[in-house]
Amino acid sequence: MAAILRLVMQFRLLVLAVAAGIVAFGFTSLPGMSVDAFPEFAPPQVEIQTEALGLSAAEVEQLVTSPMEADLLNGVAWVEAIRSKSVPGLSSIQMVFKPGTDLFRARQLVAERLTQARALPNVSAAPVLMQPLSSTSRVMMVRLTSSTMSAIDMSILARWTMKPGLLAVPGVANVAIWGQRDQQLQVLVDPARLQAKGVTLDEVIKTTGNSVWVSPLSYLEASTPGTGGFFETSHQRIGIQHVLPITTPEDLGQVPVEGAAGHLLLKDVATVSTDHQPLIGDALLGKDAELLLVIEKFPETNTMDVTRGVDEALHALQPGLPGVTIDTSVYRQASFIQEEIGTLGIALLVTLLLIVAMFGGFFRSWRTALISLITIPVSLTAAALVLDLRGTGMNTMVLAGMVLALAVIVGDVAEDLAGIARAARNDPAQAREALIPAALQSVRTPMLYALLIMALAVTPALFIAGENEALFGPLIQSFLLALVASMVVAVTVTAALAYYLPVGSAAAERRPLRRLEGAYGRLLARLKARTLWVFAASAVVALAGLALVPVLAAGHPVVPVLADKTLVVHWNAVAGTSDQEMSRITEAAAVELRALPGVANVGGHVGRAITSDQVGDVSSGELWVTVAADASYPDTVTAVDRVIAGYPGLTSKISTYPQERIDQIREEADAGFAVRVFGLDPAVLRQKAAEVQQVLEHTAGVVNPHIDLPPEQPIAEVKVDLAAAQKAGIVPGDVRRAAAALLQGIEVGNLYEQQKVFSVIVKGTADTRNSLDSVRDLIIDTPGGGHARLGDVAQVAMVGNESVILHDDTSRRVDVKADIQGRPLADIQNDINASLQKMQFPMSYHAEILTQYAQQQANYQWLWLLAAIAAAGILVLLQTATGSWRLAAALFLGLVVALSGGVLAAQATGGINALVALAAFAAVVGIAVRGALLLTGRVRSLQVQDPAAPWPAIVVRGTRERFGPVLMTALMTGLALVPLVLLGGVVGTEIIQPLAVIIWGGLLTTTLFTLFGVPAVLLRLEPKPAPAAPTRQDTAARTESQDAS
């Protein structure tokens, strides 16, 4: 360090120029830094969604999910887990890759496998490889309403005009449209009417499909439409283009029916109309047509830039959307970020001005104020630039790390300037080129040890697994980077500035403190013989803090629930509830919520949308409630909860969107302690799960075992009677295809017009699919030209069916969950495994204890081991800094006293709101170590200067000299956090305040520890006097004695 300081003194102008360049570069580049609420915490994963409208959850599993998992996706490199969810009409397969896997390489591997998806049964749309999404992917929700346009026409604009325009915005990954109604040309048939006209369903399908240019049905001529070709003259080649004369239902109705007796047109045997597909979800119902566009962003993209691009795209599209009202206030992630940036910017400015004023006031020098005004921003700017260059954006966790570093840096800079002022006062004749390096070295060497100790203290947090590591990591990185940057700035910029802006010796006289120092010195003199009382009081404080640590850290989330102005109400009705009923309930709740005082806006959706982030049926929904800016947030949340609780029979949860995403990822990765039963048949799985539950009930240490079963919903099951079908002359496949065409509809062709594609559908009329009896009364055509009633050839009955089917590692599973207490986990697992080996399982069935819970417990043990290693490393560093194991051990134990103040303060104010607040204890450790080492170092330097002085007198003198700087740094550190808490908005209340409370409490005990605990330790550990050097007379006498002998 001495060599570096000498070089800085030699090239001080260059150092200041580099510092100015860093600040200028920071002011120009940091405004474009990516800003988000939280860092990316989702693991690398790929999702494949396959729409299969009309299939039950069991059919989706059998026909789509299982073939894709077993034949296509199983065995992809670097996959850590394959999870899937089969719900009515949708298969969602989630592939979680090992940490550190390159996401785009993983997507390439999955995409290569999906090229073989054409071998799947033709019962669904093509599998869609979902775009990579940010952890909090929803960047904006846009509501479209129109009083002059139908929902179908508005859907055409949204699907073919708005969505492509929005997807072109840099950073936008996906646009999902809730309530989308795709325009279809529908041919509605009534089997009884067909029978009366002597026309079969196949003839209607064939006629409709062959009427258009292109059909997806390979057995129709329209599946190979051919090209128009061209003709040539002696001078030209003329292309031939066919124009389809069918554009309206009336046009299609004029087509003659193929194979029908007589001259029958399609309109004579069916109703041709324009309508939309069956809905899988919807926006809120109202008097006007309404759609909801959910815009999602890519990972690591700047939310502010994406929002700005979306706003510009919507503004550019507005002239082409006559009669459509665009509302972007349903949810804007940027609104929360923008508001917090504004409040935090003011808070940071006030904090900086307060710090500068404190430096000027305490030191009575404008030069020290100017030095602090330069060095502190340079340190934080340099750290932010390093984070930006590493690709880490600004978020609440990075900000928390910066705030913790600021609490340490303020005291560090104060100690730097106090050390330089003391050196100038003690030796005013010494040249500044020599004085400044010596003073900074004496101060910064203990701070270097404090920095290393803080790094060791937070090291275990870097080894936390899962999403917690992704949340803790940026906080720790920003904290340490800012401290390292501050250390570099201190030995470079501070040294250069101190040369050009000398801190006068008068600044350090501290005349108002002389009385306090005198009283403090007298109190220390009386404590010489009463050090045991100091140790006893310290032990009481330490034990109180240690006793409250388990209470403080138990049961809290990793990050706090930020008071976002948009509340998310997620609720579910009974499985099997129709979309009309769910939409009615959701709209009724929205009307009530809009009437609440403090509610500014309410949006929402039911079910899901194509390629959306929701995997569920129409029995689920969400309401997005915007709290007014001038409303009481807690009162509004309570009122919203009261309204939602007034709808019995629905399960609901109120949260914010970021917290909902964190909870969702945590639930997917951590199922708690459970025994998972794998198998095929749901009835057998339930039976074996019940047996496993009995095993757990009789296992000591297992509490509250229960089976986690998905809810069931009613479905109409059609089972062909082979004997009856044989008698009627039809096969089971004919029954399924005919019923599918009538009930669900069959796409027979497509219309291409104005760069849009519309489907042509043949399906039954509404009367043929409105009840169980209508299904039984469906008329099936027989190969011989006859007809058979569906109920006569098949059994049609209502049965229970699973509403969601979960797979893990390509196999259906059921979990038996429980709590663990009173016994070691390993012993419980051994007992359960022994019992499971005695159970009889059919082929392809087995049960196993989930490893995630054991891994989590092992991770906790690993963290405790790392904490022990870090503690040992801290002890070694203290010994290296002090040169004494006894003193190092005493200071190490004293750190517990310093930390206890933070524990007691946090508990006195209601406890912490999240585990990230525990990182503040690292800052308290650093402040305590800095104060203790500076004090011991000052006492040692005094002993070197006056070796004949009594040790107690040296300790008292050194402690008195440190009295002023210790109080000054404690006050400055504590006051520096006040504006950030009071003026920092939601982040100040939810993130900074818990950190500040711990630091304030820690500052109190740290100050007492430094001013009373450390002197008491030094008084008890008086160094032994060094043996006196032998005189010449003694040496001569010993020589003569030896010669005589």
Buried (B, 14 or more C-beta within 10 A) or exposed (E): EEEBBEBBBEEBEEBBEBBEEBBEEBEEBBEEBBBBBBBBBBBBBBBBBBBBBBBBBBBBBBBBBBBBBEBBBBEBEBBBBBBBBBBBBBBBBBBBBEEEBEBEEBBEBBEEBBEEBEEBEEBBEEBBBBBBBBBBBBBBBBBBBBEEBBBBBBBBBBBEBBBEBBBEBEBBBBBBBBBBBBBBBBBBBBBBBBBEBBBBBBBBBBBBBBBBBBBBBEEBEBBEBEEEEEEEEEEEEEEEEEEEEBEEBEBBBBBBBBEBEEEBBBBBBBBBBEBBBEBBBBBBBEEBBBBBBBBBBBBBBBBBBBBBBBBEBBEEBEEEBEEBEBBBBBBBBBBBBBBBBEBBEBBBEBBBEBBBEBBBEBBBBEBBBBBBBBBBBBBBBBBBBBBBEEEBBBBBBBBBBBBBBBBBBBBBBBBBBBBBBBBBBEBEEBEBEBBBBBBBBBBBBBBBBBBBBBBBBBBBBEEBBBBBBBBBBBBBBBBBBBBBBBBBBBBBBBBBBBBEBBBBBEBBBBEEBEEBBEEBBEEBEEBBEEBEEBBEBBEEBBEEBEEBBEEBBEEBBBBBBBBBBBBBBBBBBBBBBEBEBBBEBBBEBBEBBEEBEBBBBBBBBBBBBBBBBBBBBBBBBBBBBBBBEEBEBEEBBEBBBEBBEEBEEBEBEBBBBBBBBBBBBBEBBBBBBBBBBBBEEBEBBBBBBEBBBEBBEEBEBBEEBBBBBBEBBEBBBBEBBEEBBEEBBBBBEBBEBBBBBBBBBBBBBBBEEEEEEBBBBBBBBEEBBEEEEBBBBBBBBBEEEEBBBBBBBBEBEEEBBBBBBBBBBBBBBBBBBBEBEEEEBEEBBEBBEEBBEEBEBEEEBBBBBBEBBBBBBEBEEBBEEBBEEBBEBBBEBBBEBBEBEEBBBBBBBBBBBBBBBBBBBBBEBEBBBBBBBBBBBBBBBBBBBBBBBBBBBBBBEBBEEEEEEEBBEBBBBBBBBBBBBBBBBBBBBBBBBBBBBBBBBBBBBBBBBBBBBBBBBBBBBBBBBBBBBBBBBBBBBEEEEEEEEEEEEEEEEEEEEEEEE
